Amino acid sequence: MELFSVPDRRARETAAVLYTVVEGVIHTLAFEPAKLDEQTAIETLVTMIADLIEALRIRE
């Protein structure tokens, strides 16, 4: 992934955070499926996205 070729520092940082969140969700779904049912997985993803949005608002 050419993440660090993005010229805008804020866009690069945002992309890095988003990539980390998505990677965490994929890891959880792939390696810990017994711990999550579909509803819990969706709730976890929504919470992670909400946390990301809040973090981006704070940084503005």
DAQUIUR-V894042 format. One line per field, one symbol per residue. phi: phi as a letter, one per 40 degrees, with the letter a starting at -180 (. if undefined). psi: psi as a letter, one per 20 degrees, with the letter a starting at -180 (. if undefined). A space follows every 50 residues. Layout:
phi=???
psi=???
This chain:
phi=.cccccccccccccccccdcccccccccccbbcccbcccccccccccccc cccccccccc
psi=plhjiphpgghggghggggggggggggghhilhhiprgghgggggggggg hggghhghi.
